[in-house]
Amino acid sequence: MIELFFVTSPNVYKVSVALEEMGLVHECHFVDISKGEHLDPANIAGAVNRKLPVIRDHAPQDGGEPLVIFESGAILEYLAEKSGQFLPKDLRSRYLVKQWLYWQMASLGPMGGQQWHFNRWAPRIAPQMDHSYALDRFSNIWIGLWEIMDKQLGQSPYLAGDYSIADMACFPWVIYTEPRNGAKEYKNISRWAEEIADRPAVQAAYSKGLSVDTGYARNDKGTAIFPAEGLLKYVIVT
């Protein structure tokens, strides 16, 4: 059994989706970051990075003590290797998946988070300051990343050929926040996102996350949302 320590954020949804897709038995433990619970290693299986997600696998393949892993990319690779799914065995296909996974970890996630933060919060936190440089910088980088991804998806149904952990990593960030020029012109990304959103495992992962009583504000459907939930435009939870 695998424990997932989570909040309803894009990086955690990557892992939740993977667990559902791979059919791995797991249970979720909500960590209230608004109360600083993630700062205590005792609340996140002893992980020292003070971030979520974190998993604890009580049945690692080496048969040893429960294994704790942090960093969502490392977790996705671990789960793929454990289950034997969504990470090809042949060299070239395997490293194509890893390239797109690391692209998400190094670019799509960090830049998406920065542009979302500065667009949403900077004018509210410091309204007296000129935020145009930061807003332009991160918004333009975000557009560039969408252009790269849309081009790739015009050549392949998924980022690395077949559906893989690379797609699981990128999907939560794409539905989290659009580029400032909108998503309509990125037809390949839209097609890809709609297909992934229709997958039963993806719907199960988001339904579980959004139905948790987090104590946070609730949306118009009555489901609790992370304070920075984003758009979630493709995922409907009833």
PAFIPA-238240 format. One record per atom (N, C-alpha, C, O, CB): residue in one letter; x, y, z. Coordinates in steps of 0.05 Angstrom, whole numbers, plus 32768, in hexadecimal, padded with zeros to 4 digits. Glycine has a CB too. Layout:
BEGIN
AXYZ ...
% end
This chain:
BEGIN
M80117FE88000 M800080008000 M801280198000 M8027801A800D M7FED80008018 I8008802D7FF2 I801780467FF0 I8007805D7FFC I7FEF805F7FF7 I801D804D7FD2 E8014806D800D E800780848018 E8010809C8007 E802780A08001 E800F80888036 L7FFC80AD8001 L800280C67FF3 L7FFB80DD8005 L7FE480E0800E L7FF280C87FD9 F800F80EE800B F800B8106801B F8006811D8008 F801881237FF8 F8023810B802F F7FEF812A800A F7FE7813B7FF4 F7FD981557FFD F7FCF81588013 F7FD5812C7FE2 V7FD981677FEA V7FC6817E7FE8 V7FBC817D7FCB V7FC6816E7FBB V7FD4819A7FEF T7FA7818C7FC6 T7F9C818B7FAB T7FAA81A07F99 T7F9F81B57F93 T7F7D81917FAB S7FC381997F92 S7FD381AB7F81 S7FDC819C7F68 S7FDB81837F68 S7FEB81B67F91 P7FE481A97F53 P7FED819B7F3B P800281867F3F P800081707F34 P7FF781AF7F27 N8016818C7F4F N802C81797F52 N802281607F61 N802D814A7F5C N804281857F62 V800E81627F72 V8004814B7F80 V7FF1813B7F6E V7FF081237F6F V7FF681537F9A Y7FE1814A7F5E Y7FCF813C7F4C Y7FDE812A7F38 Y7FD381157F2F Y7FBE81507F3D K7FF681317F31 K8007811F7F20 K800881037F2C K800380EF7F1E K8023812B7F1C V800F81037F45 V801380E97F53 V7FF880DB7F57 V7FF680C37F54 V802180EE7F6E S7FE480EA7F5F S7FC980DE7F63 S7FBF80D17F49 S7FB580BB7F4A S7FB580F37F6C V7FC380DF7F33 V7FBB80D47F19 V7FCB80BA7F13 V7FBF80A67F0A V7FBF80E87F02 A7FE580BB7F18 A7FF680A37F12 A7FED808B7F23 A7FEB80757F19 A801380A97F18 L7FE780907F3D L7FDE807A7F4E L7FC4806E7F44 L7FC180557F45 L7FDB80847F6B E7FB2807F7F3B E7F9980757F30 E7F9D80667F16 E7F9280507F12 E7F85808B7F2C E7FAD80717F04 E7FB280657EEA E7FC0804A7EED E7FBA80377EDD E7FC480787ED9 M7FD180477F00 M7FE1802F7F04 M7FD3801A7F15 M7FDD80047F18 M7FFC80357F0F G7FBC80227F20 G7FAD800F7F31 G7FBB80087F4A G7FB87FF27F54 G7FA77FF77F21 L7FCC801A7F55 L7FDB80147F6D L7FCA801B7F86 L7FBF80317F88 L7FF580247F6E V7FC980087F98 V7FB9800D7FB1 V7FC680237FC1 V7FDE80227FC7 V7FB77FF27FC2 H7FB680367FC9 H7FC1804D7FD7 H7FAC805A7FE8 H7F9480567FE5 H7FCD80627FC4 E7FB5806A7FFB E7FA3807B800B E7FAF8097800D E7FC8809A800D E7F9F806F8027 C7F9E80AA800F C7FA780C6800E C7FA580D3802A C7F9280CE8039 C7F9680D67FFA H7FB980E38031 H7FBA80F1804A H7FBC810F8044 H7FD18118803A H7FD180E7805C F7FA7811D8049 F7FA7813A8044 F7FB981488058 F7FB881438070 F7F8A81468045 V7FC9815A804E V7FDB816A805F V7FD38188805C V7FD481928045 V7FFA81668057 D7FCB81948071 D7FC181B08070 D7FD981C48070 D7FE381CA8085 D7FAE81B68087 I7FE081CD8058 I7FF781DF8056 I7FEF81FB8061 I8001820A8068 I800081E18039 S7FD582018062 S7FCD821B806D S7FD4821D808B S7FD682338096 S7FAF82208068 K7FD782068098 K7FDE820580B4 K7FFC81FD80B8 K800581FA80CE K7FCD81F180C2 G800A81FB80A2 G802781F580A3 G802D81D880AB G804381D180B4 G8033820680B7 E801981C680A6 E801D81AA80AE E8034819D809E E8041818A80A8 E8004819B80AA H803981A78086 H804E819B8075 H806A81A2807F H807D81958076 H804B81A58058 L806C81B48092 L808681BC809C L809181A880B1 L80A881A980B9 L808581D880A8 D807F819780BB D8086818380CF D808A816980C0 D8077815E80B5 D8071818180E5 P80A3815E80BF P80A8814580B1 P8095812E80BA P8090811C80AB P80C4813C80B5 A808C812F80D3 A807A811A80DD A8060811880CD A8054810380CC A8074811F80FB N8058812F80C1 N803F812F80B2 N804381278095 N802F81238086 N8034814B80B3 I805C8124808C I8061811C8070 I80758105806F I80878105805E I806C81358060 A807080F18080 A807E80D8807F A809C80DB8085 A80AC80CA807E A807A80CA8065 G80A480F18091 G80C080F68097 G80D081038081 G80E881078084 G80CC80DC809E A80C3810A806A A80D181178054 A80DC8132805E A80CF813F806E A80BF811A803C V80F381398053 V81018152805D V80FD816A804B V810781808052 V811E814C8061 N80EF81678035 N80EE817D8022 N80D881918027 N80D781A6801B N80EB81728006 R80C6818A803A R80B0819C8042 R809D81A3802B R809281B9802B R80BC81B5804E K809B81918018 K808981968001 K8079817D7FFC K808081678004 K8098819F7FE8 L806381807FED L8052816A7FE5 L805381687FC7 L8055817D7FB9 L8035816D7FF0 P805081507FBC P804881377FC8 P806081287FD4 P8077812D7FCE P803B81257FB4 V805881167FE6 V806A81027FF1 V805C80E77FF1 V804480E67FF7 V8074810A800E I806A80D17FEB I805D80B77FEE I806E80A68001 I808580AA8005 I805B80A97FD2 R80608093800D R806D807E801D R806380638014 R804B805D8017 R80688083803C D807580548008 D806D80397FFE D807480258013 D808B8021801B D807C80337FE3 H805F8017801C H806380038031 H806B7FE88026 H80717FD58035 H804A80008041 A806C7FE6800B A80757FCC7FFF A80887FD27FE8 A80827FCC7FD1 A805C7FBC7FF5 P809F7FDE7FEE P80B37FE37FD8 P80BE7FC97FCD P80BD7FB47FDA P80CA7FF57FE3 Q80C77FCB7FB4 Q80D07FB37FA6 Q80E87FA67FB2 Q80EC7F8E7FAE Q80D67FBA7F89 D80F77FB47FC2 D810E7FA77FCF D81077F987FE9 D81187F8C7FF5 D81247FBC7FD5 G80ED7F9A7FF0 G80E47F8B8008 G80ED7F978022 G80E87F8B8037 G80EE7F708006 G80F87FAF8022 G81027FBB803A G80ED7FCC8048 G80D57FC88044 G811A7FCD8034 E80F77FDE8059 E80E67FF08068 E80D680028055 E80DD8006803E E80F68001807C P80BF800D805E P80B08020804E P80C280358042 P80D48040804F P8099802D805E L80BD803B8028 L80CE804E8019 L80BF80688016 L80A98069800C L80D680427FFE V80CC807E801E V80C08099801C V80CE80A78004 V80E680A78002 V80C480A98036 I80BE80B37FF3 I80C880C17FDC I80BB80DC7FD9 I80A280DE7FDB I80C480B17FC2 F80CA80F27FD5 F80BF810C7FCF F80C881147FB3 F80D881067FA7 F80C881217FE5 E80BE812A7FAA E80C181357F8E E80B081257F7B E80B4810D7F77 E80DF81347F86 S809D81327F6F S808981257F5E S809481167F47 S808A81017F3F S807581397F54 G80A981217F3A G80B581127F23 G80C180F87F2C G80BE80E47F1E G80CA81247F16 A80D080F87F42 A80DB80E07F4D A80C680CC7F55 A80C980B37F50 A80ED80E67F65 I80B080D67F60 I809A80C47F67 I808E80B77F4E I8088809F7F4F I808480D47F77 L808980C77F39 L807E80BC7F21 L809080A67F15 L808680917F0D L807A80D27F0C E80AA80AA7F15 E80BC80967F0B E80BB807D7F1C E80BA80667F12 E80D980A07F0A Y80BA80807F36 Y80B9806A7F48 Y80A080597F44 Y80A180417F42 Y80BA80747F65 L808980677F42 L807080597F3E L806F804A7F23 L806480347F22 L8058806C7F40 A807A80577F0F A807B804A7EF4 A808C80317EF5 A8085801C7EE9 A8085805E7EDF E80A380327F03 E80B4801B7F05 E80A780057F16 E80AA7FEE7F10 E80CF80237F10 K809A800D7F2B K808D7FFA7F3D K80777FEB7F2F K80747FD37F32 K808280087F56 S80677FFA7F1F S80507FEE7F12 S80567FE27EF7 S80477FD27EEC S803A80027F0F G806D7FEB7EEB G80747FE27ED0 G80627FEE7EBB G805E7FE27EA6 G80727FC47ECF Q805880067EC1 Q804680137EAE Q804E80307EA8 Q805A803D7EB9 Q802980137EB9 F8048803A7E90 F804A80567E88 F806680617E87 F806A80797E87 F803A80667E9B L807A804F7E87 L809680567E82 L80A280407E72 L80A8802A7E7D L80A5805B7E9E P80A780447E58 P80AF802F7E46 P80CA80227E4F P80DA802E7E5D P80B280397E2A K80CD80097E46 K80E57FFA7E4D K80FC80007E39 K811380007E41 K80E07FDC7E4D D80F580057E20 D810B80097E0C D811880247E10 D810A80377E18 D810080077DF0 L813180267E0A L8142803D7E11 L813780577E06 L8133806A7E15 L815D80397E07 R813180587DEC R812A80727DE0 R810E807C7DE9 R810B80937DEF R812A806F7DC1 S80FC806A7DEB S80E180727DF4 S80E1807A7E11 S80D4808D7E1A S80CD805B7DF0 R80F1806C7E21 R80F380727E3E R80FE808E7E42 R80F4809D7E53 R8105805D7E4C Y811380947E33 Y811F80AE7E38 Y811080C57E2A Y811380DC7E32 Y813B80AE7E2D L80FF80BF7E17 L80ED80D37E0D L80D980DB7E22 L80D380F27E26 L80DE80C97DF3 V80CE80C77E30 V80BC80CC7E47 V80CA80DC7E5C V80BF80F07E67 V80B180B27E53 K80E380D47E63 K80F180E27E78 K80F780FF7E70 K80F781117E82 K810B80D47E7F Q80FD81047E57 Q810281207E4E Q80EA81327E54 Q80ED81487E5E Q810A81217E31 W80D381287E4D W80BB81387E51 W80B3813A7E6E W80A8814E7E77 W80A4812D7E41 L80B981257E7D L80B481267E9A L80C6813C7EA7 L80BC814C7EB6 L80B9810B7EA7 Y80DF813C7EA0 Y80F2814F7EAC Y80EC816B7EA1 Y80F1817F7EAF Y810F81477EA6 W80E3816D7E88 W80DA81877E7D W80C481937E8E W80C481AB7E94 W80D181847E5F Q80B181827E96 Q809C818C7EA8 Q80A881947EC3 Q80A081A97ECD Q808781767EAC M80B981847ECE M80C4818A7EE8 M80D581A47EE8 M80D481B47EFB M80D581737EF2 A80E481A87ED3 A80F681BF7ED2 A80E981D87EC6 A80F281EE7ECD A810E81B87EC1 S80D581D57EB5 S80CA81EC7EA7 S80AD81F07EAB S80A482057EB6 S80D081E97E8A L809C81DD7EA2 L807F81E17EA2 L807581E77EBE L806581F97EC2 L807181C97E96 G807D81D77ED2 G807481DB7EED G807E81F57EFA G806D82057F03 G807B81C47EFE P809881F97EFB P80A282117F08 P8098822B7EFB P8090823E7F08 P80C082117F08 M8099822C7EE0 M809182447ED2 M807282487ED4 M8069825F7ED7 M809982437EB5 G806382327ED4 G804682347ED7 G803F823F7EF2 G802D82507EF5 G803982197ED2 G804D82367F06 G8048823F7F21 G804F825D7F25 G8041826C7F32 G8057822F7F35 Q806582657F19 Q806E82817F1C Q805B82947F0D Q805382A97F18 Q808A82847F11 Q8053828D7EF5 Q8042829F7EE6 Q802782A07EF3 Q801A82B67EF3 Q804082967EC9 W801D828A7EFD W8003828A7F0B W8005829C7F24 W7FF382AC7F2A W7FFB826E7F13 H801A82987F33 H801D82A87F4C H801F82C67F47 H801082D57F53 H8037829F7F5B F803082CE7F34 F803382EA7F2F F801A82F77F23 F8014830D7F2A F804B82EF7F1D N800D82E97F11 N7FF582F47F06 N7FDE82F67F1A N7FCF83097F1A N7FEC82E37EEE R7FDC82E27F2C R7FC682E27F3E R7FCB82F27F58 R7FB983007F61 R7FBF82C67F46 W7FE382F07F62 W7FE882FA7F7D W7FF983137F7F W7FF483247F90 W7FF582E57F8D A800C83177F6D A801D832E7F70 A800E83497F71 A801483597F82 A8031832F7F59 P7FFB834D7F5F P7FEC83677F60 P7FDC836A7F79 P7FD683807F82 P7FDA83697F48 R7FD583547F86 R7FC583557F9F R7FD683597FB7 R7FD083687FCA R7FB3833C7FA2 I7FED834B7FB7 I7FFF834C7FCE I800E83677FD0 I801183737FE5 I801383357FCD A801683717FB8 A8025838A7FB8 A801B839C7FA1 A8028839F7F8D A804483847FB4 P800383A67FA4 P7FF683B67F8F P800583D07F88 P800183DB7F73 P7FDA83BD7F97 Q801683D97F9A Q802483F27F95 Q803D83EE7F83 Q804984017F7A Q802D83FE7FAF M804483D57F7E M805C83CF7F6E M805583CA7F51 M803F83C27F4A M806A83B77F7A D806983CE7F3F D806783C87F23 D806F83AB7F1E D808783A57F21 D807883DC7F12 H805C839A7F17 H8062837E7F13 H806483777EF6 H8065835F7EEF H804D836D7F21 S8065838B7EE4 S806383857EC8 S807A83737EBE S807583627EAC S8063839F7EB8 Y809283777EC8 Y80A983677EBF Y80A483497EC5 Y80A783387EB4 Y80C383717ECC A809D83447EDF A809983287EE7 A8081831C7ED8 A808283057ECF A809483267F05 L806C832B7ED6 L805483217EC8 L805A831A7EAB L805283057EA1 L803D83367EC9 D8069832C7E9D D807083277E81 D808383107E7F D808082FF7E6D D807C83417E75 R8097830F7E90 R80AB82FA7E8E R809E82DE7E91 R80A182CD7E80 R80C082FE7EA4 F809082DA7EA7 F808582BF7EAC F806E82B97E99 F806A82A17E91 F807B82BD7EC8 S805E82CC7E91 S804882C77E7E S805382C07E63 S804982AE7E56 S803682E07E7C N806982CD7E5A N807482C77E40 N808282AB7E40 N8081829D7E2C N808882DC7E38 I808F82A57E56 I809C828A7E58 I808682757E57 I808982607E4A I80AC82887E72 W807082797E65 W805A82667E66 W804E82627E4A W8048824B7E42 W8044826F7E79 I804C82777E3A I804282757E1F I805682647E0E I804D82537DFF I803E82907E12 G807082697E12 G8084825A7E03 G8083823C7E09 G8087822C7DF7 G809F82657E0A L807E82357E22 L807C82197E2A L8063820C7E1E L806581F57E15 L807B82167E48 W804D821A7E1D W803582107E10 W803A820B7DF2 W803181F87DE7 W801D82237E14 E8049821D7DE6 E804F821A7DC9 E806082017DC4 E805B81F37DB1 E805E82337DBF I807481FD7DD5 I808481E47DD3 I807381CB7DD5 I807581B97DC6 I809B81E47DE8 M806281CB7DEA M805281B47DEF M803D81B07DD9 M803881997DD1 M804481B77E0A D803281C57DCF D801E81C27DBA D802A81B77DA1 D801E81A77D93 D801081DE7DB4 K804281C07D9B K805081B67D83 K805681987D86 K805181897D73 K806B81C57D7F Q805F818F7D9D Q806481737DA2 Q804B81627D9F Q804B814D7D94 Q8070816E7DBD L8035816D7DAA L801B815E7DA9 L800F815F7D8D L7FFB81517D88 L800881697DBD G8019816F7D7B G8011816F7D60 G801E81597D50 G801581527D3A G8016818A7D53 Q8033814E7D5B Q804381387D4E Q803E811D7D5B Q804681097D50 Q8060813F7D4F S8032811D7D73 S802E81057D82 S801581077D92 S800F811D7D9C S804780FF7D94 P800680F17D96 P7FED80F37DA5 P7FF280FA7DC2 P7FE281087DCF P7FDE80D97DA4 Y800880F17DCD Y801080F87DE8 Y802D81037DE7 Y803A81017DD2 Y800E80E07DFC L8037810C7DFD L8051811A7DFD L806881097DF4 L807B81127DE7 L805781257E18 A806780EF7DFB A807D80DD7DF4 A807380C57DE5 A807D80AF7DE9 A808C80D47E0D G806080C97DD4 G805580B37DC4 G803C80A87DD1 G802680B27DCD G8069809C7DC1 D803F80937DE2 D802980887DF1 D802580987E0B D803780A67E14 D802D806A7DF7 Y800D80967E16 Y800780A27E30 Y801A80997E45 Y802080817E47 Y7FEA809C7E38 S802680AB7E54 S803B80A47E67 S803B80B77E7F S802A80C87E82 S805680A67E59 I804E80B27E91 I805080C37EA9 I805780E07EA1 I805380F27EB1 I806680B87EBC A806280E47E89 A806781007E80 A804C810F7E7C A804B81277E84 A807681007E65 D803881027E71 D801E810E7E6E D801181137E8A D800581287E8E D800C80FD7E5D M801480FF7E9B M800981027EB6 M8015811A7EC5 M800881287ED5 M800D80E97EC7 A802F811F7EBF A803D81367ECC A803481507EC1 A803181647ED0 A805B81337EC9 C802F81527EA7 C8029816C7E9B C800B81737E9D C8004818B7E9F C8031816B7E7E F7FFA81607E9C F7FDD81657E9B F7FD481777EB2 F7FC6818B7EAC F7FCE814C7E9C P7FDB81727ECB P7FD081837EE1 P7FD981A07EDE P7FCB81B27EE8 P7FD981797EFB W7FF081A57ED2 W7FF981C17ECF W7FEB81CF7EB8 W7FE681E77EB9 W801781C27ECA V7FE581C07EA3 V7FD781CD7E8C V7FBA81D57E94 V7FB181EA7E8C V7FD681B97E74 I7FAD81C47EA4 I7F9281CC7EAC I7F9281DF7EC3 I7F7D81EA7ECB I7F8281B37EB4 Y7FA981E47ECF Y7FAB81F67EE6 Y7FAA82137EDE Y7F9D82237EEB Y7FC581F07EF5 T7FB7821A7EC8 T7FB882367EC0 T7FBE82387EA2 T7FD1822C7E98 T7FCD82467ED0 E7FAF82487E94 E7FB3824C7E78 E7FC782627E73 E7FCD82727E85 E7F9882537E6A P7FD182647E5A P7FE2827B7E53 P7FD082947E50 P7FB882917E4D P7FF182767E38 R7FDB82AB7E52 R7FCB82C37E52 R7FBE82C97E37 R7FAB82D87E36 R7FDC82DB7E5A N7FC782BC7E22 N7FBA82BE7E08 N7FA482A97E05 N7F9982A77DEF N7FCE82BC7DF2 G7F9E829A7E1A G7F8982867E19 G7F92826C7E0E G7FA9826A7E03 G7F7282917E08 A7F8282587E10 A7F89823C7E08 A7F7E82357DEC A7F8682207DE2 A7F8082297E1C K7F6D82457DE1 K7F5F823D7DC8 K7F7182377DB1 K7F6C82257DA1 K7F4C82527DC0 E7F8782477DAF E7F9882437D97 E7FAA822A7D9A E7FB782227D87 E7FA9825B7D93 Y7FAB821E7DB2 Y7FBC82077DB6 Y7FAA81EE7DB3 Y7FA381E17DC7 Y7FC982087DD3 K7FA381E87D9A K7F9081D37D95 K7F9A81B77D9D K7F8A81A77DA6 K7F8881D37D77 N7FB381B37D9A N7FBE81997DA0 N7FBE81947DBF N7FB8817E7DC8 N7FDB81967D96 I7FC481A87DCE I7FC381A67DEB I7FA681A27DF4 I7FA181917E06 I7FCF81BF7DF9 S7F9481B07DE8 S7F7881AE7DEF S7F6E81917DEA S7F6081867DFA S7F6781C27DE0 R7F7581867DD3 R7F6D816B7DCC R7F7881577DE0 R7F6A81467DEA R7F7681637DB0 W7F91815A7DE6 W7FA081497DF9 W7F93814B7E15 W7F8F81367E22 W7FBE81517DFA A7F8F81637E1E A7F8481677E39 A7F68815B7E3C A7F61814F7E51 A7F8381857E40 E7F58815F7E28 E7F3D81547E29 E7F3D81357E29 E7F2D81297E37 E7F2C815D7E11 E7F4F81297E1A E7F51810C7E1A E7F5A81027E35 E7F4F80EE7E3F E7F6581037E05 I7F6E810F7E41 I7F7781067E5B I7F62810A7E71 I7F5E80F97E82 I7F9181157E63 A7F5481217E70 A7F3F81267E83 A7F2981127E83 A7F1B810E7E97 A7F3381427E7F D7F2581057E6C D7F1080F07E69 D7F1880D57E75 D7F0880C37E77 D7F0880ED7E4C R7F3180D27E7B R7F3B80B87E86 R7F2F80B37EA1 R7F3080C57EB3 R7F5A80B77E86 P7F24809C7EA6 P7F1880967EC0 P7F2B809A7ED8 P7F2280A47EED P7F0D807A7EC1 A7F4480937ED5 A7F5780957EEB A7F5C80B37EF1 A7F5F80BA7F09 A7F7280887EE3 V7F5C80C47EDD V7F6080E07EE1 V7F4880EC7EF0 V7F4B80FC7F03 V7F6580EF7EC7 Q7F3180E47EE7 Q7F1980EE7EF4 Q7F1780E57F11 Q7F0F80F37F23 Q7F0080E57EE5 A7F2080CC7F16 A7F2080C17F31 A7F3380D17F43 A7F2D80D77F5A A7F2780A47F31 A7F4B80D77F39 A7F5F80E57F48 A7F5581017F50 A7F5781097F67 A7F7980E87F38 Y7F49810F7F3D Y7F40812A7F43 Y7F27812A7F55 Y7F24813B7F66 Y7F3A81397F29 S7F1681167F51 S7EFE81147F62 S7F0681107F7F S7EFA811B7F91 S7EEC80FD7F58 K7F1A80FF7F83 K7F2380FA7F9E K7F2F81137FAB K7F29811A7FC2 K7F3880E37F9F G7F4081217F9B G7F4C81387FA6 G7F39814F7FAC G7F3A815B7FC1 G7F6181427F93 L7F2781537F9A L7F14816A7F9D L7EFD81647FB0 L7EEF81777FB8 L7F0981717F82 S7EFA814B7FB8 S7EE581447FCB S7EEE81447FE8 S7EDE81417FFA S7ED9812A7FC4 V7F0981487FEC V7F1481488007 V7F0B81618016 V7F0A8177800A V7F3281468006 D7F04815D802F D7EFC8174803F D7F1581828049 D7F1F817C805F D7EEA816C8057 T7F2081948039 T7F3981A18040 T7F3681B88053 T7F4981C18060 T7F4681AB8027 G7F1D81C28055 G7F1881DA8066 G7F1D81F38056 G7F1982098060 G7F2B81D9807E Y7F2581F0803D Y7F2A8207802C Y7F0F82108020 Y7EFA82048025 Y7F3E82018015 A7F0F82268011 A7EF782308004 A7EEC821B7FF1 A7EFA82097FE8 A7EFD824A7FF5 R7ED2821D7FEC R7EC5820A7FDA R7EBD82187FC0 R7EB5822F7FC0 R7EAD81FC7FE7 N7EBE82087FAA N7EB682147F90 N7E9782127F8D N7E89820A7F9F N7EC482067F79 D7E8E821A7F75 D7E71821B7F71 D7E6481FF7F6F D7E4C81FD7F6F D7E6B822A7F58 K7E7581EA7F6E K7E6A81CF7F6F K7E6A81C37F8B K7E6281AD7F90 K7E7B81BD7F5D G7E7481D37F9E G7E7481CA7FBA G7E8C81BA7FC2 G7E8D81AE7FD7 G7E5C81BB7FBF T7EA081B87FB0 T7EB781A87FB6 T7ECE81BA7FC0 T7ED181D17FB7 T7EC181997F9D A7EDD81B07FD3 A7EF381C07FDF A7F0981C37FCB A7F0F81B07FBC A7EFD81B27FF8 I7F1581DA7FCA I7F2B81DF7FB7 I7F4381E97FC5 I7F4281F77FDA I7F2181F37FA1 F7F5A81E37FB9 F7F7481ED7FC3 F7F73820C7FBF F7F6782157FAC F7F8C81E07FB3 P7F80821B7FD1 P7F7F82397FCE P7F8A82427FB2 P7F8382587FA9 P7F9082467FE3 A7F9A82327FA6 A7FA582397F8B A7F9D82247F77 A7FAE82197F68 A7FC4823C7F8C E7F83821D7F76 E7F7A82067F66 E7F7D820B7F48 E7F8181F87F39 E7F5E82007F6C G7F7B82247F3F G7F7E82297F23 G7F6482247F14 G7F4F82267F1F G7F9482177F18 L7F67821F7EFA L7F4F821E7EE9 L7F4082047EEB L7F2782047EEE L7F5882227ECD L7F4E81ED7EE9 L7F4181D37EE9 L7F2B81D37ED4 L7F1581C87ED9 L7F3581CC7F04 K7F3081DE7EBD K7F1B81E27EA9 K7F1181C97E9C K7EFB81C77E92 K7F2581F57E94 Y7F2281B47E9C Y7F1A819B7E8F Y7F0E81867EA2 Y7F0481727E9A Y7F32818F7E81 V7F10818C7EBC V7F0881787ED0 V7EEF81817EDE V7EEE81957EEC V7F1F81737EE4 I7EDA81717EDA I7EC181787EE6 I7EBC81647EFD I7EBC814C7EF8 I7EA981777ED1 V7EB8816E7F15 V7EB2815C7F2C V7E9681637F36 V7E9081797F3D V7EC881617F42 T7E86814F7F37 T7E6A81537F40 T7E6781487F5D T7E51814A7F68 T7E5681467F2D 
% end
